[in-house]
Amino acid sequence: MTVAEFWERVFYPIVSRRLMRNSKKAYESAFRLYIGPSMGKQELQHVVKHGIEEMLGEMADQEKGEATIRRTFVLVHELSVVYGV
């Protein structure tokens, strides 16, 4: 299962039930803009810390705000906790 498939079939349907509207929008945005394009096609078992650090580093290189990078990091961490990585 890819990261995108996991997001669509497992993670987001479960997690979105406990999120308020603005948090849902933030999660959707972080996935659509950063996580999906960077890691969406990767198989879950192939996601490694280095790849996550690369994605966050690229965001910093693109001068994304600290809050955006932090929010994306938190979401990736939550994805990995749910998956059990």
C-alpha atoms as a printed R data frame, in Angstrom:
   type eleno elety resid chain resno       x      y      z
1  ATOM     1    CA   MET     A     1   0.000  0.000  0.000
2  ATOM     2    CA   THR     A     2   1.345  3.437 -0.893
3  ATOM     3    CA   VAL     A     3   1.394  6.463  1.383
4  ATOM     4    CA   ALA     A     4  -1.379  8.055 -0.707
5  ATOM     5    CA   GLU     A     5  -3.540  4.933 -0.524
6  ATOM     6    CA   PHE     A     6  -3.009  4.715  3.231
7  ATOM     7    CA   TRP     A     7  -3.967  8.381  3.591
8  ATOM     8    CA   GLU     A     8  -7.160  7.946  1.542
9  ATOM     9    CA   ARG     A     9  -8.328  4.557  2.818
10 ATOM    10    CA   VAL     A    10  -7.173  4.383  6.417
11 ATOM    11    CA   PHE     A    11  -5.578  7.403  8.026
12 ATOM    12    CA   TYR     A    12  -7.679 10.378  6.947
13 ATOM    13    CA   PRO     A    13 -11.110  8.698  7.287
14 ATOM    14    CA   ILE     A    14 -10.261  7.730 10.874
15 ATOM    15    CA   VAL     A    15  -8.427 10.865 11.997
16 ATOM    16    CA   SER     A    16 -10.753 13.375 10.344
17 ATOM    17    CA   ARG     A    17 -13.607 12.265 12.610
18 ATOM    18    CA   ARG     A    18 -11.916 13.890 15.605
19 ATOM    19    CA   LEU     A    19 -10.682 17.053 13.889
20 ATOM    20    CA   MET     A    20 -12.360 20.426 13.825
21 ATOM    21    CA   ARG     A    21 -12.988 22.060 10.435
22 ATOM    22    CA   ASN     A    22  -9.832 24.213 10.367
23 ATOM    23    CA   SER     A    23  -7.650 21.285 11.435
24 ATOM    24    CA   LYS     A    24  -9.140 19.139  8.668
25 ATOM    25    CA   LYS     A    25  -8.278 21.831  6.142
26 ATOM    26    CA   ALA     A    26  -4.727 22.069  7.492
27 ATOM    27    CA   TYR     A    27  -4.240 18.281  7.293
28 ATOM    28    CA   GLU     A    28  -5.671 18.140  3.769
29 ATOM    29    CA   SER     A    29  -3.504 21.041  2.645
30 ATOM    30    CA   ALA     A    30  -0.298 19.611  4.136
31 ATOM    31    CA   PHE     A    31  -0.923 16.273  2.471
32 ATOM    32    CA   ARG     A    32  -1.972 17.710 -0.896
33 ATOM    33    CA   LEU     A    33   0.856 20.250 -1.151
34 ATOM    34    CA   TYR     A    34   3.809 18.535  0.514
35 ATOM    35    CA   ILE     A    35   3.445 14.937  1.657
36 ATOM    36    CA   GLY     A    36   1.506 13.571 -1.304
37 ATOM    37    CA   PRO     A    37   3.801 14.974 -4.008
38 ATOM    38    CA   SER     A    38   6.935 14.004 -2.088
39 ATOM    39    CA   MET     A    39   6.017 10.557 -0.739
40 ATOM    40    CA   GLY     A    40   2.540  9.664 -1.996
41 ATOM    41    CA   LYS     A    41   3.684  7.023 -4.478
42 ATOM    42    CA   GLN     A    42   6.086  5.345 -2.050
43 ATOM    43    CA   GLU     A    43   5.166  2.063 -0.479
44 ATOM    44    CA   LEU     A    44   4.659  2.552  3.267
45 ATOM    45    CA   GLN     A    45   7.366  0.084  4.171
46 ATOM    46    CA   HIS     A    46   9.886  2.121  2.159
47 ATOM    47    CA   VAL     A    47   9.319  5.427  3.945
48 ATOM    48    CA   VAL     A    48  12.426  6.208  5.963
49 ATOM    49    CA   LYS     A    49  13.512  9.004  8.255
50 ATOM    50    CA   HIS     A    50  15.975 10.325  5.671
51 ATOM    51    CA   GLY     A    51  13.181 10.771  3.114
52 ATOM    52    CA   ILE     A    52  11.079 12.715  5.595
53 ATOM    53    CA   GLU     A    53  14.042 14.910  6.490
54 ATOM    54    CA   GLU     A    54  14.662 15.532  2.760
55 ATOM    55    CA   MET     A    55  11.060 16.646  2.255
56 ATOM    56    CA   LEU     A    56  11.206 19.006  5.228
57 ATOM    57    CA   GLY     A    57  14.587 20.334  4.071
58 ATOM    58    CA   GLU     A    58  13.182 21.059  0.619
59 ATOM    59    CA   MET     A    59  10.324 22.941  2.246
60 ATOM    60    CA   ALA     A    60  12.838 25.045  4.178
61 ATOM    61    CA   ASP     A    61  14.829 25.647  0.973
62 ATOM    62    CA   GLN     A    62  11.614 26.904 -0.634
63 ATOM    63    CA   GLU     A    63  11.277 29.288  2.330
64 ATOM    64    CA   LYS     A    64   8.071 27.766  3.627
65 ATOM    65    CA   GLY     A    65   7.142 29.133  7.023
66 ATOM    66    CA   GLU     A    66   8.193 27.459 10.239
67 ATOM    67    CA   ALA     A    67   4.551 26.796 11.152
68 ATOM    68    CA   THR     A    68   3.944 25.069  7.799
69 ATOM    69    CA   ILE     A    69   7.019 22.889  8.179
70 ATOM    70    CA   ARG     A    70   6.118 22.029 11.765
71 ATOM    71    CA   ARG     A    71   2.518 21.176 10.813
72 ATOM    72    CA   THR     A    72   3.759 18.917  8.015
73 ATOM    73    CA   PHE     A    73   6.226 17.230 10.373
74 ATOM    74    CA   VAL     A    74   3.483 16.601 12.934
75 ATOM    75    CA   LEU     A    75   1.239 15.082 10.279
76 ATOM    76    CA   VAL     A    76   4.006 12.807  8.965
77 ATOM    77    CA   HIS     A    77   4.742 11.746 12.536
78 ATOM    78    CA   GLU     A    78   1.074 10.992 13.148
79 ATOM    79    CA   LEU     A    79   0.907  8.987  9.915
80 ATOM    80    CA   SER     A    80   3.893  6.935 11.025
81 ATOM    81    CA   VAL     A    81   2.428  6.326 14.490
82 ATOM    82    CA   VAL     A    82  -0.863  5.082 13.022
83 ATOM    83    CA   TYR     A    83   1.004  2.850 10.579
84 ATOM    84    CA   GLY     A    84   3.379  1.668 13.298
85 ATOM    85    CA   VAL     A    85   6.658  2.691 11.685
